Amino acid sequence: MTVVQPGAQQGPDEPDLLRDQFRQLLRYRVLIVAGVVLGLLGGAWTALAGGAAYTATSEVTVRSATFDPFSPGGGNPEKEVSMGSERQTALSNAVAARAAKELGDPGRVERLQDGLQVTNPPNTLVLRFSYTDGSPRTAATAANALTQAYLDNRRDQTQSVIDNMIKGYEEQLEPLKKQRDKLAEQIDGLGEGRALDTTLSVQSGVIGRISELNSSITKLKAVDTTPGFVVRTATPPAAASGPGLPLLLGLGGAVGIGLGLVAAWVRLVFDPTARSQSDVVRALRAPVLGTLPRPRRKQPRRLLAQGRVAEEYRSIAFRLAYDQGFAERRRLLVVAPRGPIDTAAEASVNLTACFVEMGRDVLLVEADLRTPGLAHKLRSAEGVRPGWARTPARGDNGWPTGLQIPIDAGESGAFDLVPGSKVRNVARALTSGPATRLFAEAESPGTVVVVLAPAVLSYADAIALADRVDGVLVVCDPREVRRDDLARVRELVSGGGGTVLGALLHSEDSARRRRVPDLRLRRRGRGAERPRPAADAAGTGTGRDTAAEHAPGSGAGPGTATGGGADQQRVSWPTAGESAGGPGEEGGRTGDPARPARR
């Protein structure tokens, strides 16, 4: 009896492993389909290129020569005939030459041997002659000719043995006859006495020997030399022999499936990518928190997800919220192993919106200081700024820029975005004091900070943030990422002081379709008018904070922006398009250090 300890991890069952391996093999459908196509082509080529083949069959029973075939003590014919030797004799060149001579084509010996097949059914004295040819009449004629040639050859061999024995007996008989005649002359010349008795005795012995030889010769001449009987005569076959086109196609398809599966298995063995969730879990040593469903082909993919994708993000957010490692620090670093971070950006935005739905105060920080662009893709919220928000301090290295934009997340609510900005020294900006204080927003009760960083293996930015943002969510496509890369990500994050909380998987098709709309949005954002807050659209302001017009220390406060109350300060925040600009960028958009302070 097996005792299972409580809390012990149970490995996957063997059926689950087999199903997982079968699913992995189905990833290489092209190889499997190619194998099936090759098998079908091979079967069709075998059926059509070889042409129609007709097989005619005749059968003979083999018997041995006997003195008296009806004698009850004639012996066991199966012991007297070796069917293996007879089969080889039927396939011999002598039989084929005799048959070719009978057919009137002496040069056809090799072709007759190539088309002939002789078999012996078990426990019988029957030889089955099968001849294959492209013509049914030719096949039947050749089969009958070969059968008769075998019987004639066997009869001639038996008769030759008998003739040789008779000849030997006759050679022995001639001297005895001469001796007998000589003794008869001597007897005529002898009188009564011992000499006559002796001569008569010798003559009697010679006559007895002559009688024995004559008896043997008589028996040999009476031997039945019938070699066998034809029990089945070959007739022209009505249909071609061998497997037909449908059967060959079926066999070719079966062989093709086997070849395709073998090729897929070889490709699977040498595939370095993470083929399944189990491979991702083993490489990261962290669970897979969710898998994004594949979008429909004609359905556009939005940055703020809807439908099934939004529900998947909500389930991931709930798993993170109740994760002990994340609940203690409430900081989440969303990264991709390598390449573009479009899916990671989408995941960071949607997880931020999900945390807002859960009643958390969420701050989304774009720590991509090399190719920032998240603010261009989001719509700024109009109206009231969250009361918990605080304007980040302006960094000495160009980031943080001092901007904090409220983002409209639809029905989920609103969250604040700290946009990224291109800087000269990325590492110094990410590890600066203002950046550290920005990440420390999560220390406030009910606050969550989500950070978007570049790919871990492309730049060292995420490693610089690992000790400040403890929990790491890896967003990857298992069909594109390598297992070695995932293991390297885990090692780098652990070495940098962070913890991999889990992985979010997505499909290659979704990532490929998502890149095209992103490029279009970037192109449109260069020349098109960017959205502005409702206050700017109504003509009540310029869309910039009034505190930005005063220098620090001039007495300008949050109340001077719109004249609102202390609980809800209505301010005109920069639009999403204006938030991405850093020092020295296009349009002269700079961060304003004199922003309204936190409550």
C-alpha positions in Angstrom: 0.0 0.0 0.0 1.4 3.4 -1.0 1.2 6.2 1.5 1.0 9.7 0.1 2.3 12.4 2.4 0.1 15.4 2.7 1.3 18.4 0.7 3.6 16.2 -1.4 3.7 17.2 -5.1 2.3 14.6 -7.4 3.9 14.2 -10.8 1.8 14.1 -13.9 0.1 10.9 -14.8 1.4 8.9 -17.7 -1.8 9.4 -19.8 -1.3 13.2 -19.3 2.3 12.9 -20.4 1.3 10.9 -23.5 -1.4 13.5 -24.4 1.1 16.3 -23.9 3.6 14.6 -26.1 0.9 13.9 -28.8 -0.1 17.6 -28.7 3.5 18.6 -29.1 3.8 16.3 -32.1 0.8 17.9 -33.7 2.6 21.2 -33.6 4.6 20.0 -36.6 1.6 19.4 -38.8 3.6 20.4 -41.9 6.0 17.5 -41.4 3.1 15.1 -40.8 1.2 16.3 -43.9 4.4 16.2 -46.0 4.9 12.6 -44.9 1.3 11.6 -45.8 1.7 13.3 -49.2 5.0 11.5 -49.9 3.4 8.2 -48.9 0.4 8.8 -51.2 2.7 9.8 -54.1 4.8 6.7 -53.5 1.7 4.5 -53.5 0.3 6.0 -56.6 3.7 5.8 -58.4 4.0 2.1 -57.4 0.5 1.4 -58.7 0.8 3.3 -62.0 4.4 3.1 -62.9 4.7 -0.7 -62.5 1.8 -1.4 -64.8 -0.8 -4.2 -64.5 0.6 -7.6 -63.6 -1.3 -10.9 -64.1 -0.5 -14.1 -62.3 -1.5 -17.5 -63.6 -1.2 -20.5 -61.2 -0.9 -24.3 -61.8 -0.4 -27.1 -59.3 1.1 -30.6 -59.5 1.3 -33.5 -57.1 4.8 -35.0 -56.9 5.2 -38.8 -56.5 8.3 -41.0 -56.5 9.0 -43.9 -58.8 7.8 -47.3 -57.5 7.7 -50.9 -58.5 4.2 -51.5 -57.4 2.1 -48.4 -56.6 -0.7 -50.6 -55.3 1.3 -52.7 -52.9 0.4 -52.2 -49.3 4.0 -52.1 -48.3 5.0 -49.5 -50.8 6.5 -47.2 -48.2 5.8 -43.6 -47.1 6.0 -41.3 -50.2 6.5 -38.2 -48.0 9.8 -39.7 -46.8 10.8 -40.7 -50.3 10.3 -37.2 -51.8 12.1 -34.1 -50.5 9.8 -31.2 -51.3 12.5 -28.6 -50.7 14.8 -30.3 -53.3 11.9 -30.6 -55.7 11.1 -26.9 -55.3 14.7 -25.9 -56.1 14.6 -28.2 -59.1 11.4 -26.5 -60.4 13.2 -23.2 -60.1 16.3 -24.5 -61.9 17.7 -23.3 -65.1 17.2 -26.7 -66.7 13.5 -26.6 -66.3 13.3 -23.0 -67.6 15.4 -23.9 -70.6 13.1 -26.9 -71.4 10.0 -24.6 -71.1 11.6 -21.9 -73.3 12.3 -24.6 -75.9 8.8 -25.8 -75.8 7.5 -22.2 -76.1 9.8 -21.7 -79.2 11.9 -19.0 -77.6 15.2 -20.4 -76.3 16.4 -16.9 -75.3 13.6 -16.5 -72.8 15.2 -18.5 -70.0 16.0 -15.6 -67.7 12.7 -13.9 -68.1 10.9 -17.2 -67.3 13.0 -17.6 -64.1 12.3 -14.0 -63.1 8.5 -14.3 -63.4 8.3 -17.8 -61.8 7.5 -18.5 -58.2 7.2 -22.0 -56.8 5.7 -22.7 -53.4 4.9 -25.8 -51.4 1.8 -25.7 -49.2 2.7 -27.1 -45.7 2.3 -30.9 -45.2 1.5 -31.6 -48.8 3.2 -33.1 -51.8 2.0 -30.3 -54.0 4.0 -27.8 -55.9 2.3 -24.5 -56.9 3.7 -22.8 -60.0 2.8 -19.1 -60.2 4.0 -17.0 -63.2 3.5 -13.2 -63.4 3.5 -11.3 -66.7 1.9 -8.3 -68.2 -0.4 -10.4 -70.4 -2.8 -12.8 -68.9 -2.6 -15.3 -71.8 1.2 -15.2 -71.7 1.2 -15.8 -68.0 -1.1 -18.9 -68.3 0.9 -20.3 -71.2 4.2 -19.9 -69.4 2.9 -21.4 -66.2 1.6 -24.5 -68.0 4.9 -24.8 -70.0 7.0 -24.6 -66.8 4.8 -27.2 -65.1 5.1 -29.6 -67.9 8.8 -29.0 -68.3 9.2 -29.8 -64.6 7.3 -33.1 -64.9 9.2 -34.0 -68.1 12.5 -33.2 -66.5 11.7 -35.3 -63.5 10.5 -38.2 -65.7 13.7 -38.0 -67.8 15.8 -38.1 -64.6 14.1 -41.2 -63.3 14.3 -42.9 -66.7 17.9 -42.0 -67.0 18.6 -43.7 -63.6 16.7 -46.8 -64.7 18.5 -47.0 -68.0 21.9 -46.7 -66.4 21.0 -49.6 -63.9 19.8 -51.8 -66.7 22.9 -51.1 -68.7 25.0 -52.1 -65.7 23.1 -55.3 -65.2 23.4 -56.2 -68.9 27.2 -55.6 -68.8 27.3 -58.1 -65.9 25.1 -60.6 -67.7 27.3 -60.9 -70.9 30.3 -62.7 -69.2 27.9 -65.0 -67.3 26.2 -66.1 -70.5 29.6 -66.9 -72.2 30.6 -68.8 -69.1 27.3 -70.7 -69.1 27.8 -71.7 -72.8 31.4 -72.8 -72.2 30.3 -75.0 -69.2 27.6 -76.6 -71.3 30.3 -77.6 -73.9 32.5 -79.0 -71.2 29.6 -81.1 -69.7 28.9 -82.6 -73.1 32.5 -83.9 -73.3 32.8 -85.3 -69.8 31.8 -88.8 -68.7 30.4 -90.0 -65.4 32.4 -89.0 -62.4 33.4 -86.3 -59.9 34.5 -83.9 -62.7 31.0 -83.9 -64.2 29.4 -83.3 -60.8 31.7 -80.3 -60.2 31.0 -78.8 -63.6 27.3 -79.2 -63.2 27.5 -77.4 -59.8 29.4 -74.5 -61.3 26.9 -74.3 -64.2 24.0 -74.3 -61.8 25.5 -71.3 -59.9 26.1 -69.3 -63.1 22.6 -70.0 -64.3 21.2 -68.8 -60.9 23.2 -65.6 -61.2 22.0 -65.0 -64.7 18.4 -65.5 -63.5 18.9 -62.9 -60.8 20.2 -60.3 -63.2 17.4 -61.0 -65.6 14.9 -60.6 -62.8 16.4 -57.3 -61.8 16.4 -56.0 -65.3 12.8 -57.1 -65.6 11.8 -55.2 -62.4 13.6 -52.1 -63.5 11.8 -52.1 -66.8 8.5 -52.5 -65.0 9.1 -49.4 -62.7 6.4 -46.7 -62.8 8.3 -43.5 -63.7 5.3 -41.2 -63.6 6.7 -38.0 -61.9 3.4 -36.5 -60.8 0.0 -35.3 -61.9 -1.3 -31.9 -62.8 -4.1 -31.1 -60.5 -4.7 -27.6 -61.6 -4.1 -26.1 -65.0 -3.3 -22.4 -65.4 -5.9 -20.3 -67.1 -5.6 -16.6 -68.1 -6.5 -14.5 -65.0 -9.5 -12.2 -65.4 -8.1 -9.4 -63.1 -4.6 -8.1 -62.3 -2.9 -9.6 -59.3 -1.3 -7.7 -56.5 -2.7 -4.7 -54.5 -4.7 -2.3 -56.5 -4.5 1.5 -56.6 -6.9 2.0 -53.6 -4.9 -0.4 -51.4 -1.6 1.0 -52.4 -2.8 4.5 -51.7 -4.0 3.4 -48.3 -0.7 1.7 -47.6 1.2 4.7 -48.8 -0.9 7.0 -46.5 -0.2 4.7 -43.5 3.5 4.7 -44.2 3.4 8.4 -44.8 1.8 9.0 -41.4 4.5 6.9 -39.8 7.2 8.8 -41.6 5.6 12.1 -40.7 5.3 11.2 -37.0 8.9 10.1 -37.0 10.0 13.3 -38.6 7.9 15.3 -36.2 9.4 13.4 -33.3 12.9 14.1 -34.5 12.1 17.7 -34.9 10.5 17.7 -31.4 13.7 16.2 -29.9 15.9 18.8 -31.4 13.5 21.8 -30.9 15.0 24.3 -28.5 11.8 26.2 -27.9 9.5 25.7 -25.0 6.9 23.5 -26.6 4.3 23.4 -23.9 3.3 24.8 -20.5 5.1 22.1 -18.8 8.4 23.2 -20.4 7.8 26.8 -19.4 7.1 25.7 -15.8 10.2 23.6 -15.7 12.4 26.4 -17.1 11.0 29.2 -15.0 10.3 27.1 -11.9 7.1 29.1 -11.6 3.5 28.4 -12.6 1.7 29.5 -15.7 -0.8 32.0 -14.5 -2.8 32.1 -17.7 -2.9 31.7 -21.5 -4.4 34.3 -23.7 -6.9 32.9 -26.2 -6.2 33.3 -29.9 -8.2 36.2 -31.5 -10.3 35.6 -34.5 -8.7 36.5 -37.8 -11.1 39.4 -38.6 -11.3 40.6 -35.1 -9.0 43.6 -34.3 -6.9 43.3 -31.1 -7.2 46.2 -28.7 -4.8 47.4 -26.1 -7.6 47.3 -23.5 -8.9 43.7 -23.9 -12.5 42.7 -24.1 -14.4 39.5 -23.9 -12.5 36.3 -23.3 -9.2 38.0 -23.2 -10.3 40.5 -20.5 -11.6 37.6 -18.4 -8.3 35.8 -18.7 -6.6 39.0 -17.5 -9.0 39.2 -14.6 -8.3 35.6 -13.5 -4.5 36.4 -13.6 -5.0 39.5 -11.6 -7.0 37.6 -8.9 -4.3 34.9 -8.8 -1.7 37.6 -8.3 -3.7 39.4 -5.7 -4.0 36.3 -3.5 -0.4 35.3 -4.0 1.5 35.7 -0.8 4.7 36.8 -2.5 2.9 39.6 -4.4 0.5 40.6 -1.7 3.3 41.6 0.7 5.1 44.0 -1.7 2.4 44.8 -4.4 4.9 45.5 -7.1 4.8 43.7 -10.4 7.4 43.9 -13.2 6.0 42.8 -16.5 8.7 41.7 -19.0 9.3 39.6 -22.1 12.3 37.3 -22.5 13.4 38.6 -25.8 12.3 40.7 -28.8 9.4 43.2 -28.9 7.3 43.9 -25.8 3.9 44.6 -27.4 2.2 41.7 -25.6 4.0 42.7 -22.4 2.7 46.2 -22.7 -0.8 44.9 -23.3 -0.5 42.7 -20.3 0.7 45.5 -18.1 -2.2 47.8 -19.1 -4.9 45.2 -18.7 -3.6 43.9 -15.4 -3.5 47.5 -14.2 -7.1 47.9 -15.2 -8.0 44.7 -13.4 -6.4 45.8 -10.2 -8.4 49.0 -10.5 -11.6 47.0 -10.7 -10.6 45.2 -7.5 -10.6 48.6 -5.7 -6.8 49.1 -5.7 -5.0 52.3 -6.3 -2.8 51.4 -9.2 0.1 53.2 -10.8 1.5 52.0 -14.2 5.1 52.9 -14.7 6.6 52.7 -18.2 10.2 51.9 -17.5 11.0 51.4 -21.2 13.3 54.4 -21.7 14.7 53.2 -25.0 11.6 53.1 -27.2 8.8 54.6 -25.1 5.4 54.8 -26.7 2.8 53.5 -24.3 1.3 56.9 -23.7 0.5 57.3 -27.4 -1.7 54.2 -27.3 -3.8 55.1 -24.3 -6.6 57.6 -23.9 -6.3 60.1 -21.1 -9.1 60.4 -18.6 -11.2 63.5 -18.4 -12.3 65.0 -15.2 -11.2 64.2 -11.7 -7.7 62.9 -10.9 -7.5 60.2 -8.3 -7.1 61.7 -4.8 -4.3 59.2 -3.9 -2.1 60.2 -6.8 1.0 62.1 -6.3 3.1 63.8 -8.9 6.5 62.0 -9.2 9.6 64.0 -8.6 11.6 65.0 -11.7 14.7 62.9 -12.1 18.1 64.5 -12.7 18.8 62.1 -15.6 15.6 63.0 -17.5 13.3 60.4 -16.0 10.9 60.5 -14.3 9.8 63.5 -16.3 7.5 64.7 -13.6 4.4 63.8 -15.6 1.7 61.6 -14.2 -1.3 61.1 -16.6 -4.7 59.7 -15.6 -5.7 57.0 -18.1 -9.3 56.1 -18.9 -9.7 52.3 -18.5 -13.3 52.3 -19.5 -15.7 50.6 -17.1 -12.8 49.5 -15.0 -12.1 53.1 -13.9 -9.0 55.2 -14.2 -5.3 54.7 -13.3 -2.3 56.9 -13.4 0.5 56.4 -15.9 4.1 57.5 -15.5 5.3 57.6 -19.2 8.7 56.7 -20.3 11.1 59.1 -21.9 14.3 58.6 -23.9 17.4 59.3 -21.8 21.1 59.0 -22.4 21.9 56.8 -19.4 19.1 54.4 -18.9 20.7 52.5 -16.0 21.3 55.6 -14.0 17.8 56.9 -14.6 16.2 53.6 -13.5 18.3 53.4 -10.3 18.0 57.1 -9.3 16.4 58.3 -6.1 13.3 59.7 -7.8 12.8 56.4 -9.6 13.2 54.4 -6.4 10.6 56.7 -4.6 8.3 56.2 -7.5 8.4 52.4 -7.1 7.9 52.8 -3.4 4.4 54.1 -4.0 3.3 50.4 -3.5 4.2 50.7 0.2 1.0 52.7 0.8 -1.9 50.5 1.8 -4.1 49.4 -1.1 -1.7 50.6 -3.7 -0.3 48.5 -6.5 2.6 49.5 -8.8 2.9 47.8 -12.2 6.1 48.4 -14.1 6.7 47.7 -17.8 10.3 47.1 -18.7 12.2 46.1 -21.9 13.0 42.5 -22.7 15.2 40.8 -20.1 17.7 39.3 -22.5 17.8 42.3 -24.8 18.7 44.9 -22.2 19.8 44.9 -18.6 17.0 47.4 -17.6 14.7 44.7 -16.1 17.6 43.3 -14.1 18.3 46.8 -12.6 14.6 46.9 -11.5 14.5 43.4 -10.1 15.5 44.3 -6.6 13.1 47.3 -6.5 10.2 45.6 -8.1 10.2 42.2 -6.5 7.6 40.2 -8.4 8.2 39.4 -12.1 5.6 38.3 -14.6 7.2 36.8 -17.8 5.1 37.2 -20.9 6.1 34.9 -23.7 5.1 32.8 -26.6 6.0 29.1 -25.9 6.4 28.5 -29.7 9.0 31.2 -30.1 10.9 31.4 -26.8 13.7 29.0 -26.1 13.9 26.9 -23.0 17.5 28.2 -22.4 16.2 31.8 -22.6 13.6 31.1 -20.0 16.1 29.5 -17.7 18.4 32.4 -18.2 15.6 34.8 -17.4 15.0 33.0 -14.1 18.7 33.0 -13.2 19.0 36.8 -14.0 15.9 37.7 -12.0 16.9 35.6 -9.0 20.4 36.9 -9.2 19.1 40.5 -9.3 17.0 40.0 -6.1 13.6 39.4 -7.7 11.2 36.5 -7.9 9.5 35.1 -10.9 5.8 34.9 -9.9 4.6 33.2 -13.0 4.3 33.3 -16.8 1.6 34.6 -19.1 1.5 32.7 -22.4 0.2 33.9 -25.7 0.1 32.7 -29.3 2.3 33.7 -32.2 -0.6 34.7 -34.3 -1.9 37.1 -31.8 1.4 38.8 -31.5 1.9 39.0 -35.2 -1.5 40.6 -35.8 -1.0 43.0 -33.0 2.2 44.5 -34.4 0.5 45.9 -37.5 -2.1 48.1 -35.7 0.6 49.3 -33.4 2.7 50.5 -36.3 -0.3 52.2 -37.8 -1.1 54.0 -34.6 2.5 55.3 -34.4 2.3 56.5 -38.0 -1.0 58.2 -37.4 0.2 59.7 -34.2 2.9 61.6 -35.9 0.7 63.9 -38.0 -2.8 63.5 -36.6 -4.2 65.6 -33.8 -3.9 63.9 -30.5 -6.9 63.7 -28.1 -7.3 66.3 -25.6 -9.2 66.5 -22.3 -12.8 67.7 -22.3 -11.8 71.0 -20.6 -9.4 71.9 -23.5 -12.0 70.9 -26.1 -14.5 73.3 -24.5 -12.0 76.1 -24.6 -11.6 76.5 -20.8 -7.9 76.1 -20.8 -4.8 75.2 -22.7 -4.6 71.6 -21.6 -1.6 72.2 -19.3 -1.6 72.6 -15.5 -1.7 76.3 -14.4 1.0 75.5 -11.9 3.3 75.0 -14.7 3.2 78.7 -15.5 4.7 79.5 -12.2 8.1 78.7 -10.9 8.6 76.6 -7.9 7.9 78.5 -4.7 5.8 81.2 -6.4 2.8 80.3 -4.3 0.9 78.5 -7.0 -1.0 75.5 -5.6 -3.4 72.8 -6.7 -6.3 75.1 -6.0 -5.3 77.6 -8.7 -5.8 75.1 -11.4 -9.6 75.1 -11.6 -10.7 76.4 -8.3 -12.0 73.1 -7.1 -12.5 71.9 -3.5 -10.0 70.1 -1.4 -11.5 66.6 -1.8 -11.5 66.5 -5.5 -9.1 68.8 -7.3 -10.1 69.3 -11.0 -7.0 69.9 -13.0 -6.3 69.9 -16.7 -3.7 67.1 -17.2 -1.6 66.7 -20.3 -3.0 64.4 -23.0 -1.6 61.0 -23.7 0.3 62.3 -26.7 1.9 65.1 -24.6 3.0 62.8 -21.8 5.6 60.9 -23.7 7.8 63.8 -24.4 11.0 64.2 -22.4 13.5 67.0 -22.2 14.5 68.2 -25.6 11.8 66.2 -27.5 9.6 67.4 -30.3 7.3 70.3 -29.5 9.3 71.4 -26.5 7.2 69.3 -24.1 8.9 69.3 -20.8 8.0 67.9 -17.4 6.7 70.4 -14.9 8.2 70.0 -11.4 5.6 72.2 -9.8 2.7 69.7 -9.9 0.0 69.4 -7.3 1.3 67.5 -4.3 -0.4 64.4 -2.8 -3.2 65.0 -0.2 
